[in-house]
């Protein structure tokens, strides 16, 4: 009688919550995540230049945090904490040293903070970046300097606060991009003339990298009837290698440990005839971010990861983010980027229902 009662309760739960909620509740529990079969993929660079400014992460003095000349398609990713005892601000300047106007189109952007909860700021920034599609244009006259965004320098950064930004832009002529920290009361254009480049910290997470955008394309169409649970590992430097570049301020060869600032388009082709649930599992520790879900019936993208709390990752066997259940054969892809302040790698799991 007890078994019958339990069965009835389970069936009532399924009926009231629906299959997606049940999948979200139980998900990949019981799977051997570390030894899950890897879905073999082609990992391709699809262009773009990444300017990464995350060193020194803890900024104790006024100065230039990163600087390089760029033309064409670029992304700026900056992540800095005011480690001084005074109120500061960060400014990003675009300087045109040429003799013709440079036209800059910012196509996508996200700005988070300033804030004391660093993982929350990282999550806020990536969520904003994935959601924000309002483009704007900046015309930088010959010999002129313009801000990438006035909003950046309008923020007063108290000691121990983080400010974080991600900006995609295209420019038709070479411009010099400069990220700097300075006193909140100073004029950034005038004060920048007195600033020197600050030395990198021990992690040296700054530089210019080719391959700001990646496409992950499975070599085989997933068949939920026969393939079982599979995973796609991202940002582990084994299955998915880290980008390498040059710190333009001192010529040092550098590695972007974690692929921060790299944006992935993850294609998920599948064979018709079933339903597939997808999950994101943090494999490296504490994690707080967002993911874009590209599907004809999805209107709730980007999705915060995790939902209902700031971060997770205490236990990869129990911590997972449910990304939805979809009919196999539907057009589906995810837009992923490693969130600032979070640990990598992660694994995307496909699980037939």
N, C-alpha and C positions, 0 to 999 in steps of 0.2 A: 504493500500500500504506500509506503514511503517513497519507493522508486516511481510509482505512478504519479504521486503528487509532485515530485521533483521534475518529472518529464513535463507535466502540465504547466508548471511554473516557468520552465525554460521556454516552452512554446509560446506562452503568453508574453514573455519578455521579448522574444523575437518578433512577435506580431506587433507589439506596442512600439518598439524602438526602430525596427526596420533593419535590413541587412547591413547597411553602411554603418549604423551605430554599433551593431554587434561586432563587425569587423574592426571598428575603431577600438572597441573595448578589449578584444582578445588579440587581434592582430597577429604578429609573427611570434608570439610567445611560444616557447618550446623549440624554436628553430635554433640550430647551431650557427649563429651569426658569423662567427670567425671562419667557419669552414663551408659557408654557403657557396654553391657553384657560381662562378662569375659569368655573367652574361657577356660574351665576347663582343667587343665594340671596336669601331674605328674612331680614334681620337684625333680630330683635325683642328688645326688653327685656321680661323676664318678672318684673320687680320686684326687691325687696330693696334695702337700703341698705348701701353699702360705707363703712366707716371705715378709711382708709388711713393708717398711721403708718410713714413711711419717710424722715422729714426732721426733724431732722438724721439722716442715715444713720450718720455717724461721730459718736458722742456723746462729747463731751469733758468735760461737766459734769453734775452731778446736776440733774434737773428733769423737768418734764412734757413728754412727747414729742408727745402728742396728746390732745385731750379734746373730747367733744361729748355732747349729750343725744340719746337714741334711744328709739324705741318701735316694736314690731312686728317684722318680719323684718330681720335685720342680719347683716353679716359683718365681723369685725375681721381686718385683715391688718397685722401689724407686722413690721418688718425693721430691726434696729439692731445696730451694732457698738460695742463698748466701746473708745473711742479715748482713754481716760484712762490714767493710769499705775497705777491701783488696781483691785482686784477689785470688781465691781459686780453688781447683779442688776436684772432688769426685773420690774415688777409691773403687773398690770392690775386696776384696781378698778371695781366696779359700785356706784354710790352712789344710794340712793333718798331723794330730798328730799321725797317725798310723805307722805301720812298713812295710806296703806294698803300692805300688803305687795306687793312686785313679784315676780312669778314668772318666772324666766328658765329657758328650756329650751335647752340646748346640744345641737344635733342632729348636728353633725359637727365634727371638729377635727383639727389636725395641728400638732405642735410639733417643731422641729428645732434641733439645737445644744444648748448653745453649741459652736462649733467654729471652727477656723482656716481650713478649706477652705470658703470661702463658697459656691461653686457646689454643693458636696456637701451643705451644709446646706439650700440651696434645694431640691435634688432630694429629700432626705430628708423635708422638711416637706410638699411637695406629694404625695409618695407616701403618706405617713401620712394626710394629709387625705382623699385619694381612697379610701383603704382603711377608714378609721375610721368606724364607724356606731353606736358605742355612745353613746346619749344620756344626759344627766344633767340634773338640775334644781337650781337655786339659788334659794332664797327670801331676798330682801333685805328686811329689816323696815323700817318707817318710820323715816327718819333714820339708817338703817344703811349699812354698807359691807361688801361681800363680794368675795373674789377671783373673777375669772372662772375661774381654775384655779390651784390651789396649786402645781402642777408648774412653772408659769412662774417664780415667785419662788424656788423651791427650787434653781434652777440658778445656780451661781457662774460669773460671766462674767469670765474673765481678759482682760487687755489684748489688743486686736486680735481677740477672739473675736466671732462673730456669733450672735445668737439670733433665731429667726424663728418666727412662729405664724400660723395661719389658723383662725378660730373662727366657725362659723355658730350663731346663736342667735335665739330669739324671746322677746320680753318683753311682758307685758300692760299695763305701766304705764311712764311715762317714767323712765329711769334715766340717770345720767351715767357714761359710760365714760371712764376715765383710764388712759393708758399712761405709765409713768414709769420712769426709771432712777435708782438710788440705791445707797449703799454696801451691801455684802452683809450687814453685821452689823446694819443698822438695821431697826426695825419699820416696815413700809411704811405702815401706817395713820397712825401718829403722825408719821413723818418727812414724809409727803406734805403735811402742813399747812404745812410750811416751804418747799415747792417752788413755783417759778414756771415758766411755760411757756417752754421754750427757743425761740429764734428758728429759723426754718426755714433750711436751707442753700440754695445757689443753685439746686438743681433743684426744690425745693418740692414733693416728692412726698408730700404729706399733705393730708387733707381728707375731707369727707363727700360721697359721690357717690350719686345715684339710678341704679338699673339695675345692681345687683351681679350679676344673672344675665341671660344672653343665650341665645336660641335661634336657631340657624342652620338654616333650612329651604330646601332647593333648590326652585326654582320649577318644575323639570322632573325627572321620574323618569329616572334614569340608565339608559341602554341600552348594555350592554357590547358589543353587536353592531355599534353604529353610532357611538357617541359618542367613542371613543378616550380618550386620556389627558386628564384635566381636573384643575384645582386649586381649592382654596378657601383664600384668603389670610386670615389672622387677625392682628389687632393691628398694622396697618400705617398707620392713620389716613387711609387712602384708600378702599380697599374696605371696611374695617372701622374705623370711627371710634373715637377715644379718648373715654372718658367725661369729662365736665366737672363740677366741683363747687365747694364753698366750704370754705376752711379755717376751721373754726368758732372757732379761737383768735384770729384777727385779721381775719376777714371777706374775705380775699383770694380772688378767683376763681382756680381752679387746674384743671390738666389732669392726668389720670393717664396720663402718657406710657408706653405699653406695656400699659395696661389690667391692671396687676397687681392681683390680688384679684378680678377679674371671672371668673366661671365660665360656660363655654359648654356648651350641649347641642347637638351637631352631628348632625342627622338625616340619614340617608343612604339615601333610598328608591331602589330599583333594579328594573329590569325582569327578570323571570325568564328564564333561558335561557343562563346563562354563569357565569363566576367572575370576581371582581374582587379585585385586590390593592390595599392601601392603605398609604401611607407618610406620614411627617411629615418635612419638609425644613426645616432652620433657614436662614432667609434673612438674618438680621441679624448673625450671628457666633456666638460661643461660647454653647452652650445645654446645659442639664441639667435634666430634669424628669421628668414622668410623664403618662400619659393613661389615662382610664378607658374600657374597651371593653365596650359593652353589647350582648350577643348571646347567644341561648339556649344556645350550646355553648361559650361562653368562661368558663373558671373561673380564668384566670390574670391577671385584671385587679385592680389597675392595672398597667400595663406601664411599666417604667423606660425612659426615653429619654435617652441611648442605653443599650443593654444592653452589659454587659461592660466598660464604662469610665465614668468620671464624666461627661465632657462630650464634645461634638463641635461642629462648625460651622466648622472651618478652611476647608472648601471645600464650598460648597453643591452643586457638581456631583458630588461624590463622597460627601458625608455625607448619609445618610438613615436614618430608623428605620422598620423594617418593622412594620406594625401588623396583619398577617395577611391571608390570602386567604379569601374568603367566597363562598358561592353567592349569585348575584344573586337578588333577591326576598326574601332573609332579612331579618327585622327587625334593624337595626344602627344604632347611634349611638355617638358618642365624647363623653366628658366631658373638656374641655380647660380649662386655666387657665394663664396666663403664669407661669412659675416665678420666684421671687425670685432676683435675681442673674444671670438669663439675658438674652440679647438677643433682640429681636423685630424683624420679624415672623417667622411661620412659615407654611408652606403644607402643607395636607393634599392628597395626590395620590391620585386613583383611576385605576387602570391595568387595563384588561381583560386576562384571561389566555387 
